[in-house]
Amino acid sequence: MARIFSSAIGTGFEVLFRGIKQVRRNRPIHTRGLRLEGHVVVHAHGLRSGISWIDAPGRSPATARISRSAGTPDRLPDVIGLALRLHHPESGPAPSTFSDVLLSSTGWSVPGRYLLLPRLSVSRAPLGTMMPYRGDDGPVLLGARTVGPAGLPSSLPAFRRSLGSSSWHLGLYFATPRGPWQHFGTLTLTLGPAAEDTDLRFDAVLHPLAGARTYEWARRVREPSYALSRRAPGDA
């Protein structure tokens, strides 16, 4: 039953994305964004998530893209997306040289952490993965919250002006599906000279978090629409 249900949801998303892509041929959602560069520090926190990247202290370069999901006018709230690429050393625990993590503006408690919530403020918006990773000890959610600066708006032009040459600092957290959030690291991002949007693509299915796996039901929900989004305009 769960297989049928998750496959039906995945097919529904694919149909929706196919319709949107007739109008937005390059990106069905998150059409506009800003590129950021920075790094992640995983602290020596003494906690255990069951995912090696979270549990092992370290530092890694990061590339990110902040975007608005539906592309509503700047004066209106929208679901904020933060796509994060973690770069791993060749000798690291990941099967590839990088992992992609997709965060969206959600609530922080249960059940809010499973709901997409439009926001006007980036600084006040909790960000979460919504779907859990499969760690050695069970399902794990990732989350992030702005530490500073305050007052970052969700309008991309205004976000760029507000952040300027400053750094955007976010605390990184993990949790079981119904458990409390545990602080394990810090993400620091800045707008570089080439902060304008690029065609950089992120894919959490093809590039999973180091030391984590994807639940089969989650893959069935995500993969149809992800595969459609990967196609270049005009591809069959």
Summary of the structure (lengths in Angstrom):
residues: 236
radius of gyration: 17.2
end to end distance: 31.3
largest distance: 51.4
contacts: 727
relative contact order: 0.22
helix: 21%
strand: 33%
